Amino acid sequence: MNEQKKALLVDDDEDFLMQQKHSLEILGFAVETAGGRLEAEEKIKTLAPELAMVDLMMEEKDGGFVLARHLKQLNPRMVVILVTAVTAETGLKFDMESSGANRWIKADAILTKPIRLEQLKREIARLMP
């Protein structure tokens, strides 16, 4: 029997959370959601996801960075994708190709909101072959 992969989806935007939960379920994941970093840190105590999608800015401006680092410390093999609308809102661009970014950003990828199903599918296929 093929066990369903687990995903943790963390975002303080309820609409985005439900949309992405649906997308991940279409892609075959069993999805747990959390509305912020603190709730996610509680859930991770009993959940062992293969994938985590984490909003960059939640309760604190760096909440996503903090949570991504924590998740990678708990399980370095977990695929962590940061999602953000920061570029659209501020003009600041975050990506894994920036000089030195992969040293301090503990994530496997950064996706800019809004995220389309096909885009998410491609990124997951790249990160979880």
N, CA, C and O atoms as CSV, one atom per row, in Angstrom:
chain,resi,resn,atom,element,x,y,z
A,1,MET,N,N,0.849,-1.192,0.000
A,1,MET,CA,C,0.000,0.000,0.000
A,1,MET,C,C,0.890,1.250,0.000
A,1,MET,O,O,1.829,1.350,0.789
A,2,ASN,N,N,0.592,2.175,-0.869
A,2,ASN,CA,C,1.368,3.394,-1.006
A,2,ASN,C,C,0.829,4.457,-0.047
A,2,ASN,O,O,-0.301,4.923,-0.196
A,3,GLU,N,N,1.648,4.834,0.936
A,3,GLU,CA,C,1.210,5.809,1.933
A,3,GLU,C,C,1.217,7.220,1.350
A,3,GLU,O,O,2.145,7.610,0.642
A,4,GLN,N,N,0.164,7.976,1.663
A,4,GLN,CA,C,0.029,9.347,1.165
A,4,GLN,C,C,1.061,10.246,1.844
A,4,GLN,O,O,1.253,10.175,3.057
A,5,LYS,N,N,1.720,11.088,1.057
A,5,LYS,CA,C,2.693,12.028,1.618
A,5,LYS,C,C,1.962,13.125,2.371
A,5,LYS,O,O,0.843,13.503,2.024
A,6,LYS,N,N,2.627,13.633,3.422
A,6,LYS,CA,C,2.028,14.666,4.260
A,6,LYS,C,C,2.641,16.024,3.948
A,6,LYS,O,O,3.829,16.140,3.649
A,7,ALA,N,N,1.803,17.041,4.027
A,7,ALA,CA,C,2.263,18.420,3.832
A,7,ALA,C,C,1.734,19.283,4.969
A,7,ALA,O,O,0.617,19.091,5.451
A,8,LEU,N,N,2.553,20.228,5.382
A,8,LEU,CA,C,2.149,21.250,6.342
A,8,LEU,C,C,2.099,22.564,5.589
A,8,LEU,O,O,3.082,22.971,4.970
A,9,LEU,N,N,0.954,23.224,5.641
A,9,LEU,CA,C,0.737,24.488,4.941
A,9,LEU,C,C,0.493,25.562,5.988
A,9,LEU,O,O,-0.431,25.453,6.794
A,10,VAL,N,N,1.330,26.609,5.974
A,10,VAL,CA,C,1.271,27.633,7.012
A,10,VAL,C,C,1.115,29.010,6.373
A,10,VAL,O,O,1.967,29.451,5.602
A,11,ASP,N,N,0.007,29.683,6.708
A,11,ASP,CA,C,-0.242,31.025,6.178
A,11,ASP,C,C,-1.306,31.684,7.039
A,11,ASP,O,O,-2.221,31.014,7.518
A,12,ASP,N,N,-1.193,32.983,7.238
A,12,ASP,CA,C,-2.198,33.701,8.034
A,12,ASP,C,C,-3.340,34.241,7.176
A,12,ASP,O,O,-4.269,34.856,7.701
A,13,ASP,N,N,-3.281,34.017,5.862
A,13,ASP,CA,C,-4.348,34.416,4.941
A,13,ASP,C,C,-5.246,33.203,4.705
A,13,ASP,O,O,-4.862,32.277,3.992
A,14,GLU,N,N,-6.427,33.205,5.296
A,14,GLU,CA,C,-7.341,32.063,5.252
A,14,GLU,C,C,-7.707,31.671,3.818
A,14,GLU,O,O,-7.777,30.482,3.510
A,15,ASP,N,N,-7.940,32.641,2.945
A,15,ASP,CA,C,-8.292,32.331,1.555
A,15,ASP,C,C,-7.144,31.611,0.845
A,15,ASP,O,O,-7.357,30.604,0.170
A,16,PHE,N,N,-5.932,32.135,1.002
A,16,PHE,CA,C,-4.767,31.507,0.385
A,16,PHE,C,C,-4.559,30.110,0.958
A,16,PHE,O,O,-4.240,29.173,0.225
A,17,LEU,N,N,-4.739,29.974,2.255
A,17,LEU,CA,C,-4.573,28.688,2.935
A,17,LEU,C,C,-5.505,27.635,2.339
A,17,LEU,O,O,-5.076,26.522,2.036
A,18,MET,N,N,-6.768,27.986,2.174
A,18,MET,CA,C,-7.741,27.024,1.642
A,18,MET,C,C,-7.471,26.699,0.165
A,18,MET,O,O,-7.616,25.553,-0.261
A,19,GLN,N,N,-7.080,27.715,-0.607
A,19,GLN,CA,C,-6.774,27.503,-2.031
A,19,GLN,C,C,-5.588,26.551,-2.179
A,19,GLN,O,O,-5.650,25.604,-2.964
A,20,GLN,N,N,-4.523,26.793,-1.441
A,20,GLN,CA,C,-3.333,25.964,-1.548
A,20,GLN,C,C,-3.546,24.580,-0.944
A,20,GLN,O,O,-2.955,23.606,-1.409
A,21,LYS,N,N,-4.378,24.484,0.078
A,21,LYS,CA,C,-4.720,23.172,0.641
A,21,LYS,C,C,-5.378,22.324,-0.440
A,21,LYS,O,O,-5.037,21.155,-0.619
A,22,HIS,N,N,-6.310,22.915,-1.147
A,22,HIS,CA,C,-6.995,22.216,-2.228
A,22,HIS,C,C,-5.992,21.787,-3.308
A,22,HIS,O,O,-6.045,20.657,-3.794
A,23,SER,N,N,-5.087,22.685,-3.676
A,23,SER,CA,C,-4.077,22.367,-4.696
A,23,SER,C,C,-3.196,21.203,-4.257
A,23,SER,O,O,-2.933,20.291,-5.041
A,24,LEU,N,N,-2.744,21.231,-3.013
A,24,LEU,CA,C,-1.890,20.152,-2.514
A,24,LEU,C,C,-2.639,18.826,-2.451
A,24,LEU,O,O,-2.060,17.771,-2.711
A,25,GLU,N,N,-3.913,18.876,-2.107
A,25,GLU,CA,C,-4.720,17.652,-2.090
A,25,GLU,C,C,-4.876,17.090,-3.500
A,25,GLU,O,O,-4.826,15.875,-3.689
A,26,ILE,N,N,-5.063,17.957,-4.487
A,26,ILE,CA,C,-5.129,17.516,-5.885
A,26,ILE,C,C,-3.832,16.813,-6.274
A,26,ILE,O,O,-3.845,15.852,-7.043
A,27,LEU,N,N,-2.712,17.299,-5.737
A,27,LEU,CA,C,-1.406,16.716,-6.042
A,27,LEU,C,C,-1.115,15.469,-5.202
A,27,LEU,O,O,-0.029,14.898,-5.296
A,28,GLY,N,N,-2.078,15.049,-4.388
A,28,GLY,CA,C,-1.952,13.785,-3.668
A,28,GLY,C,C,-1.463,13.850,-2.243
A,28,GLY,O,O,-1.132,12.815,-1.665
A,29,PHE,N,N,-1.405,15.026,-1.657
A,29,PHE,CA,C,-0.918,15.168,-0.289
A,29,PHE,C,C,-2.061,15.139,0.723
A,29,PHE,O,O,-3.170,15.594,0.440
A,30,ALA,N,N,-1.775,14.599,1.898
A,30,ALA,CA,C,-2.627,14.773,3.069
A,30,ALA,C,C,-2.133,16.070,3.708
A,30,ALA,O,O,-0.956,16.176,4.051
A,31,VAL,N,N,-3.014,17.054,3.873
A,31,VAL,CA,C,-2.583,18.405,4.245
A,31,VAL,C,C,-3.078,18.799,5.623
A,31,VAL,O,O,-4.266,18.687,5.927
A,32,GLU,N,N,-2.149,19.263,6.455
A,32,GLU,CA,C,-2.462,19.913,7.731
A,32,GLU,C,C,-2.197,21.392,7.539
A,32,GLU,O,O,-1.227,21.769,6.881
A,33,THR,N,N,-3.049,22.237,8.106
A,33,THR,CA,C,-2.857,23.679,7.971
A,33,THR,C,C,-2.603,24.310,9.329
A,33,THR,O,O,-2.987,23.777,10.370
A,34,ALA,N,N,-1.945,25.457,9.288
A,34,ALA,CA,C,-1.711,26.267,10.484
A,34,ALA,C,C,-1.811,27.727,10.068
A,34,ALA,O,O,-1.376,28.102,8.979
A,35,GLY,N,N,-2.383,28.544,10.935
A,35,GLY,CA,C,-2.579,29.954,10.644
A,35,GLY,C,C,-1.402,30.839,10.981
A,35,GLY,O,O,-1.462,32.052,10.781
A,36,GLY,N,N,-0.325,30.250,11.494
A,36,GLY,CA,C,0.845,31.046,11.832
A,36,GLY,C,C,1.967,30.170,12.351
A,36,GLY,O,O,1.822,28.954,12.476
A,37,ARG,N,N,3.091,30.809,12.652
A,37,ARG,CA,C,4.296,30.097,13.091
A,37,ARG,C,C,4.069,29.329,14.383
A,37,ARG,O,O,4.460,28.166,14.487
A,38,LEU,N,N,3.443,29.961,15.368
A,38,LEU,CA,C,3.268,29.313,16.668
A,38,LEU,C,C,2.389,28.067,16.558
A,38,LEU,O,O,2.704,27.032,17.145
A,39,GLU,N,N,1.300,28.162,15.815
A,39,GLU,CA,C,0.430,27.006,15.607
A,39,GLU,C,C,1.175,25.901,14.848
A,39,GLU,O,O,1.025,24.721,15.167
A,40,ALA,N,N,1.963,26.274,13.862
A,40,ALA,CA,C,2.738,25.299,13.091
A,40,ALA,C,C,3.747,24.588,13.979
A,40,ALA,O,O,3.940,23.378,13.852
A,41,GLU,N,N,4.387,25.318,14.867
A,41,GLU,CA,C,5.376,24.702,15.758
A,41,GLU,C,C,4.718,23.709,16.710
A,41,GLU,O,O,5.349,22.727,17.101
A,42,GLU,N,N,3.478,23.943,17.087
A,42,GLU,CA,C,2.735,22.970,17.899
A,42,GLU,C,C,2.416,21.729,17.071
A,42,GLU,O,O,2.615,20.605,17.533
A,43,LYS,N,N,1.924,21.928,15.853
A,43,LYS,CA,C,1.532,20.798,15.000
A,43,LYS,C,C,2.719,19.936,14.611
A,43,LYS,O,O,2.579,18.720,14.477
A,44,ILE,N,N,3.874,20.536,14.430
A,44,ILE,CA,C,5.039,19.787,13.958
A,44,ILE,C,C,5.522,18.790,15.012
A,44,ILE,O,O,6.284,17.875,14.696
A,45,LYS,N,N,5.086,18.960,16.259
A,45,LYS,CA,C,5.469,18.031,17.322
A,45,LYS,C,C,4.910,16.629,17.070
A,45,LYS,O,O,5.503,15.640,17.502
A,46,THR,N,N,3.774,16.539,16.375
A,46,THR,CA,C,3.152,15.242,16.122
A,46,THR,C,C,3.069,14.903,14.634
A,46,THR,O,O,2.712,13.779,14.281
A,47,LEU,N,N,3.382,15.826,13.784
A,47,LEU,CA,C,3.285,15.636,12.339
A,47,LEU,C,C,4.687,15.504,11.752
A,47,LEU,O,O,5.598,16.233,12.144
A,48,ALA,N,N,4.857,14.594,10.833
A,48,ALA,CA,C,6.151,14.423,10.167
A,48,ALA,C,C,5.956,14.609,8.659
A,48,ALA,O,O,5.970,13.636,7.905
A,49,PRO,N,N,5.776,15.857,8.223
A,49,PRO,CA,C,5.511,16.080,6.794
A,49,PRO,C,C,6.772,15.947,5.943
A,49,PRO,O,O,7.887,16.198,6.401
A,50,GLU,N,N,6.561,15.545,4.697
A,50,GLU,CA,C,7.656,15.523,3.730
A,50,GLU,C,C,7.813,16.897,3.082
A,50,GLU,O,O,8.875,17.224,2.553
A,51,LEU,N,N,6.733,17.711,3.128
A,51,LEU,CA,C,6.705,19.026,2.491
A,51,LEU,C,C,6.093,20.044,3.440
A,51,LEU,O,O,5.111,19.760,4.126
A,52,ALA,N,N,6.684,21.232,3.472
A,52,ALA,CA,C,6.093,22.355,4.209
A,52,ALA,C,C,6.083,23.564,3.286
A,52,ALA,O,O,7.101,23.908,2.686
A,53,MET,N,N,4.914,24.212,3.179
A,53,MET,CA,C,4.796,25.485,2.468
A,53,MET,C,C,4.523,26.538,3.528
A,53,MET,O,O,3.544,26.445,4.269
A,54,VAL,N,N,5.393,27.544,3.598
A,54,VAL,CA,C,5.375,28.496,4.704
A,54,VAL,C,C,5.328,29.919,4.165
A,54,VAL,O,O,6.157,30.311,3.344
A,55,ASP,N,N,4.351,30.687,4.636
A,55,ASP,CA,C,4.274,32.106,4.291
A,55,ASP,C,C,5.461,32.827,4.918
A,55,ASP,O,O,5.851,32.523,6.046
A,56,LEU,N,N,6.022,33.762,4.204
A,56,LEU,CA,C,7.185,34.492,4.694
A,56,LEU,C,C,6.834,35.408,5.861
A,56,LEU,O,O,7.515,35.389,6.887
A,57,MET,N,N,5.779,36.210,5.718
A,57,MET,CA,C,5.429,37.182,6.756
A,57,MET,C,C,4.103,36.795,7.401
A,57,MET,O,O,3.054,36.778,6.757
A,58,MET,N,N,4.185,36.483,8.709
A,58,MET,CA,C,2.981,36.120,9.448
A,58,MET,C,C,2.900,36.988,10.698
A,58,MET,O,O,2.823,38.213,10.597
A,59,GLU,N,N,2.916,36.355,11.894
A,59,GLU,CA,C,2.811,37.142,13.126
A,59,GLU,C,C,3.925,38.191,13.216
A,59,GLU,O,O,3.695,39.347,13.570
A,60,GLU,N,N,5.118,37.750,12.887
A,60,GLU,CA,C,6.258,38.674,12.854
A,60,GLU,C,C,6.739,38.755,11.410
A,60,GLU,O,O,6.492,37.844,10.620
A,61,LYS,N,N,7.410,39.818,11.071
A,61,LYS,CA,C,7.866,40.006,9.697
A,61,LYS,C,C,8.807,38.892,9.233
A,61,LYS,O,O,8.867,38.588,8.042
A,62,ASP,N,N,9.541,38.282,10.169
A,62,ASP,CA,C,10.471,37.213,9.804
A,62,ASP,C,C,9.959,35.835,10.220
A,62,ASP,O,O,10.739,34.884,10.280
A,63,GLY,N,N,8.667,35.712,10.507
A,63,GLY,CA,C,8.097,34.462,10.992
A,63,GLY,C,C,8.339,33.282,10.072
A,63,GLY,O,O,8.614,32.180,10.548
A,64,GLY,N,N,8.244,33.485,8.774
A,64,GLY,CA,C,8.475,32.410,7.820
A,64,GLY,C,C,9.923,31.948,7.796
A,64,GLY,O,O,10.196,30.751,7.705
A,65,PHE,N,N,10.855,32.901,7.878
A,65,PHE,CA,C,12.272,32.550,7.931
A,65,PHE,C,C,12.572,31.722,9.179
A,65,PHE,O,O,13.274,30.713,9.118
A,66,VAL,N,N,12.024,32.169,10.316
A,66,VAL,CA,C,12.249,31.485,11.592
A,66,VAL,C,C,11.680,30.067,11.536
A,66,VAL,O,O,12.348,29.113,11.936
A,67,LEU,N,N,10.452,29.928,11.044
A,67,LEU,CA,C,9.823,28.617,10.966
A,67,LEU,C,C,10.568,27.709,9.985
A,67,LEU,O,O,10.786,26.536,10.287
A,68,ALA,N,N,10.956,28.219,8.837
A,68,ALA,CA,C,11.691,27.407,7.857
A,68,ALA,C,C,12.982,26.870,8.465
A,68,ALA,O,O,13.315,25.697,8.290
A,69,ARG,N,N,13.698,27.715,9.168
A,69,ARG,CA,C,14.945,27.295,9.826
A,69,ARG,C,C,14.653,26.186,10.850
A,69,ARG,O,O,15.367,25.186,10.915
A,70,HIS,N,N,13.605,26.380,11.638
A,70,HIS,CA,C,13.230,25.397,12.659
A,70,HIS,C,C,12.866,24.054,12.007
A,70,HIS,O,O,13.290,22.999,12.478
A,71,LEU,N,N,12.083,24.097,10.930
A,71,LEU,CA,C,11.683,22.873,10.239
A,71,LEU,C,C,12.885,22.125,9.683
A,71,LEU,O,O,12.960,20.900,9.787
A,72,LYS,N,N,13.821,22.849,9.097
A,72,LYS,CA,C,15.022,22.223,8.536
A,72,LYS,C,C,15.915,21.647,9.637
A,72,LYS,O,O,16.588,20.639,9.421
A,73,GLN,N,N,15.925,22.283,10.820
A,73,GLN,CA,C,16.690,21.732,11.932
A,73,GLN,C,C,16.073,20.421,12.406
A,73,GLN,O,O,16.792,19.478,12.737
A,74,LEU,N,N,14.741,20.360,12.440
A,74,LEU,CA,C,14.058,19.138,12.861
A,74,LEU,C,C,14.229,18.004,11.860
A,74,LEU,O,O,14.407,16.849,12.247
A,75,ASN,N,N,14.172,18.337,10.565
A,75,ASN,CA,C,14.272,17.328,9.518
A,75,ASN,C,C,14.903,17.953,8.277
A,75,ASN,O,O,14.196,18.546,7.462
A,76,PRO,N,N,16.210,17.831,8.120
A,76,PRO,CA,C,16.894,18.441,6.974
A,76,PRO,C,C,16.406,17.939,5.612
A,76,PRO,O,O,16.590,18.623,4.605
A,77,ARG,N,N,15.785,16.751,5.569
A,77,ARG,CA,C,15.289,16.209,4.295
A,77,ARG,C,C,13.913,16.752,3.920
A,77,ARG,O,O,13.476,16.584,2.781
A,78,MET,N,N,13.220,17.402,4.862
A,78,MET,CA,C,11.901,17.973,4.559
A,78,MET,C,C,12.057,19.054,3.493
A,78,MET,O,O,12.948,19.899,3.581
A,79,VAL,N,N,11.192,19.022,2.498
A,79,VAL,CA,C,11.189,20.070,1.478
A,79,VAL,C,C,10.417,21.258,2.039
A,79,VAL,O,O,9.253,21.131,2.418
A,80,VAL,N,N,11.076,22.418,2.089
A,80,VAL,CA,C,10.454,23.635,2.612
A,80,VAL,C,C,10.384,24.663,1.484
A,80,VAL,O,O,11.395,25.033,0.888
A,81,ILE,N,N,9.162,25.109,1.213
A,81,ILE,CA,C,8.935,26.141,0.207
A,81,ILE,C,C,8.387,27.375,0.915
A,81,ILE,O,O,7.336,27.315,1.553
A,82,LEU,N,N,9.101,28.490,0.801
A,82,LEU,CA,C,8.597,29.759,1.311
A,82,LEU,C,C,7.719,30.381,0.241
A,82,LEU,O,O,8.062,30.364,-0.941
A,83,VAL,N,N,6.580,30.934,0.660
A,83,VAL,CA,C,5.699,31.646,-0.267
A,83,VAL,C,C,5.542,33.072,0.231
A,83,VAL,O,O,5.482,33.318,1.436
A,84,THR,N,N,5.475,34.013,-0.709
A,84,THR,CA,C,5.443,35.407,-0.291
A,84,THR,C,C,4.780,36.322,-1.313
A,84,THR,O,O,4.797,36.071,-2.518
A,85,ALA,N,N,4.206,37.373,-0.791
A,85,ALA,CA,C,3.700,38.458,-1.626
A,85,ALA,C,C,4.545,39.708,-1.399
A,85,ALA,O,O,4.160,40.802,-1.811
A,86,VAL,N,N,5.688,39.550,-0.750
A,86,VAL,CA,C,6.551,40.681,-0.403
A,86,VAL,C,C,6.971,41.471,-1.636
A,86,VAL,O,O,6.971,42.701,-1.609
A,87,THR,N,N,7.328,40.783,-2.709
A,87,THR,CA,C,7.782,41.479,-3.911
A,87,THR,C,C,6.693,42.397,-4.450
A,87,THR,O,O,6.965,43.548,-4.790
A,88,ALA,N,N,5.472,41.901,-4.529
A,88,ALA,CA,C,4.364,42.712,-5.032
A,88,ALA,C,C,4.047,43.878,-4.097
A,88,ALA,O,O,3.685,44.961,-4.556
A,89,GLU,N,N,4.181,43.660,-2.799
A,89,GLU,CA,C,3.818,44.687,-1.822
A,89,GLU,C,C,4.915,45.713,-1.593
A,89,GLU,O,O,4.620,46.881,-1.341
A,90,THR,N,N,6.197,45.293,-1.677
A,90,THR,CA,C,7.282,46.197,-1.313
A,90,THR,C,C,8.289,46.446,-2.424
A,90,THR,O,O,9.060,47.404,-2.359
A,91,GLY,N,N,8.289,45.589,-3.446
A,91,GLY,CA,C,9.296,45.702,-4.490
A,91,GLY,C,C,10.583,44.965,-4.152
A,91,GLY,O,O,11.461,44.840,-5.006
A,92,LEU,N,N,10.712,44.470,-2.909
A,92,LEU,CA,C,11.884,43.684,-2.518
A,92,LEU,C,C,11.766,42.294,-3.126
A,92,LEU,O,O,10.690,41.696,-3.120
A,93,LYS,N,N,12.869,41.785,-3.649
A,93,LYS,CA,C,12.847,40.470,-4.279
A,93,LYS,C,C,13.663,39.482,-3.454
A,93,LYS,O,O,14.819,39.735,-3.116
A,94,PHE,N,N,13.034,38.352,-3.139
A,94,PHE,CA,C,13.720,37.268,-2.451
A,94,PHE,C,C,13.793,36.097,-3.401
A,94,PHE,O,O,12.789,35.722,-4.006
A,95,ASP,N,N,14.967,35.515,-3.538
A,95,ASP,CA,C,15.086,34.288,-4.307
A,95,ASP,C,C,16.302,33.526,-3.821
A,95,ASP,O,O,17.158,34.069,-3.122
A,96,MET,N,N,16.366,32.268,-4.199
A,96,MET,CA,C,17.457,31.416,-3.740
A,96,MET,C,C,18.740,31.648,-4.529
A,96,MET,O,O,19.793,31.137,-4.147
A,97,GLU,N,N,18.676,32.402,-5.614
A,97,GLU,CA,C,19.857,32.649,-6.425
A,97,GLU,C,C,20.636,33.891,-5.975
A,97,GLU,O,O,21.765,34.101,-6.418
A,98,SER,N,N,20.052,34.704,-5.109
A,98,SER,CA,C,20.748,35.895,-4.637
A,98,SER,C,C,22.044,35.495,-3.929
A,98,SER,O,O,22.126,34.439,-3.302
A,99,SER,N,N,23.025,36.339,-4.042
A,99,SER,CA,C,24.327,36.058,-3.451
A,99,SER,C,C,24.207,35.750,-1.957
A,99,SER,O,O,23.802,36.603,-1.167
A,100,GLY,N,N,24.558,34.543,-1.590
A,100,GLY,CA,C,24.561,34.156,-0.186
A,100,GLY,C,C,23.209,33.798,0.400
A,100,GLY,O,O,23.140,33.400,1.563
A,101,ALA,N,N,22.135,33.923,-0.359
A,101,ALA,CA,C,20.797,33.679,0.187
A,101,ALA,C,C,20.649,32.267,0.717
A,101,ALA,O,O,20.010,32.057,1.748
A,102,ASN,N,N,21.235,31.287,0.020
A,102,ASN,CA,C,21.059,29.911,0.468
A,102,ASN,C,C,21.803,29.607,1.765
A,102,ASN,O,O,21.608,28.540,2.345
A,103,ARG,N,N,22.650,30.519,2.228
A,103,ARG,CA,C,23.306,30.330,3.531
A,103,ARG,C,C,22.380,30.719,4.671
A,103,ARG,O,O,22.428,30.103,5.736
A,104,TRP,N,N,21.540,31.727,4.471
A,104,TRP,CA,C,20.697,32.174,5.587
A,104,TRP,C,C,19.215,31.871,5.393
A,104,TRP,O,O,18.465,31.842,6.369
A,105,ILE,N,N,18.780,31.648,4.169
A,105,ILE,CA,C,17.391,31.254,3.937
A,105,ILE,C,C,17.348,29.732,3.948
A,105,ILE,O,O,17.856,29.087,3.031
A,106,LYS,N,N,16.755,29.167,4.965
A,106,LYS,CA,C,16.703,27.708,5.107
A,106,LYS,C,C,15.429,27.175,4.469
A,106,LYS,O,O,14.518,26.697,5.145
A,107,ALA,N,N,15.398,27.272,3.158
A,107,ALA,CA,C,14.274,26.766,2.379
A,107,ALA,C,C,14.833,26.220,1.073
A,107,ALA,O,O,15.939,26.560,0.654
A,108,ASP,N,N,14.034,25.364,0.443
A,108,ASP,CA,C,14.465,24.779,-0.821
A,108,ASP,C,C,14.046,25.613,-2.020
A,108,ASP,O,O,14.629,25.509,-3.099
A,109,ALA,N,N,13.016,26.452,-1.816
A,109,ALA,CA,C,12.528,27.304,-2.906
A,109,ALA,C,C,11.721,28.445,-2.313
A,109,ALA,O,O,11.247,28.369,-1.179
A,110,ILE,N,N,11.574,29.499,-3.096
A,110,ILE,CA,C,10.710,30.624,-2.744
A,110,ILE,C,C,9.779,30.855,-3.930
A,110,ILE,O,O,10.232,31.030,-5.061
A,111,LEU,N,N,8.482,30.855,-3.665
A,111,LEU,CA,C,7.491,31.121,-4.703
A,111,LEU,C,C,6.756,32.408,-4.383
A,111,LEU,O,O,6.454,32.694,-3.225
A,112,THR,N,N,6.472,33.178,-5.416
A,112,THR,CA,C,5.759,34.441,-5.259
A,112,THR,C,C,4.264,34.226,-5.453
A,112,THR,O,O,3.832,33.591,-6.415
A,113,LYS,N,N,3.485,34.770,-4.522
A,113,LYS,CA,C,2.023,34.700,-4.624
A,113,LYS,C,C,1.559,35.594,-5.750
A,113,LYS,O,O,2.187,36.624,-5.994
A,114,PRO,N,N,0.501,35.256,-6.441
A,114,PRO,CA,C,-0.316,34.047,-6.344
A,114,PRO,C,C,0.408,32.867,-6.986
A,114,PRO,O,O,1.234,33.038,-7.882
A,115,ILE,N,N,0.083,31.672,-6.510
A,115,ILE,CA,C,0.721,30.454,-6.993
A,115,ILE,C,C,-0.313,29.629,-7.750
A,115,ILE,O,O,-1.365,29.281,-7.213
A,116,ARG,N,N,0.000,29.325,-8.990
A,116,ARG,CA,C,-0.889,28.505,-9.819
A,116,ARG,C,C,-0.602,27.032,-9.569
A,116,ARG,O,O,0.513,26.664,-9.199
A,117,LEU,N,N,-1.605,26.197,-9.770
A,117,LEU,CA,C,-1.472,24.759,-9.548
A,117,LEU,C,C,-0.329,24.174,-10.375
A,117,LEU,O,O,0.477,23.407,-9.848
A,118,GLU,N,N,-0.246,24.519,-11.648
A,118,GLU,CA,C,0.818,23.975,-12.505
A,118,GLU,C,C,2.201,24.391,-12.020
A,118,GLU,O,O,3.145,23.603,-12.074
A,119,GLN,N,N,2.318,25.620,-11.549
A,119,GLN,CA,C,3.587,26.112,-11.015
A,119,GLN,C,C,3.973,25.297,-9.774
A,119,GLN,O,O,5.120,24.874,-9.636
A,120,LEU,N,N,3.016,25.084,-8.886
A,120,LEU,CA,C,3.263,24.317,-7.669
A,120,LEU,C,C,3.633,22.873,-8.021
A,120,LEU,O,O,4.554,22.305,-7.433
A,121,LYS,N,N,2.928,22.294,-8.961
A,121,LYS,CA,C,3.189,20.920,-9.398
A,121,LYS,C,C,4.617,20.782,-9.932
A,121,LYS,O,O,5.321,19.836,-9.578
A,122,ARG,N,N,5.048,21.719,-10.781
A,122,ARG,CA,C,6.409,21.697,-11.334
A,122,ARG,C,C,7.464,21.799,-10.234
A,122,ARG,O,O,8.454,21.067,-10.237
A,123,GLU,N,N,7.235,22.717,-9.294
A,123,GLU,CA,C,8.216,22.941,-8.226
A,123,GLU,C,C,8.324,21.716,-7.318
A,123,GLU,O,O,9.425,21.325,-6.932
A,124,ILE,N,N,7.200,21.119,-6.982
A,124,ILE,CA,C,7.227,19.922,-6.145
A,124,ILE,C,C,7.906,18.770,-6.887
A,124,ILE,O,O,8.685,18.026,-6.291
A,125,ALA,N,N,7.621,18.617,-8.172
A,125,ALA,CA,C,8.267,17.560,-8.960
A,125,ALA,C,C,9.777,17.767,-9.016
A,125,ALA,O,O,10.537,16.800,-8.997
A,126,ARG,N,N,10.211,19.013,-9.085
A,126,ARG,CA,C,11.643,19.319,-9.107
A,126,ARG,C,C,12.297,18.991,-7.770
A,126,ARG,O,O,13.407,18.460,-7.728
A,127,LEU,N,N,11.599,19.312,-6.673
A,127,LEU,CA,C,12.176,19.158,-5.332
A,127,LEU,C,C,11.965,17.771,-4.729
A,127,LEU,O,O,12.721,17.349,-3.854
A,128,MET,N,N,10.947,17.068,-5.194
A,128,MET,CA,C,10.615,15.742,-4.655
A,128,MET,C,C,10.479,14.744,-5.803
A,128,MET,O,O,9.379,14.256,-6.066
A,129,PRO,N,N,11.579,14.434,-6.488
A,129,PRO,CA,C,11.490,13.541,-7.657
A,129,PRO,C,C,11.049,12.124,-7.282
A,129,PRO,O,O,10.929,11.263,-8.154
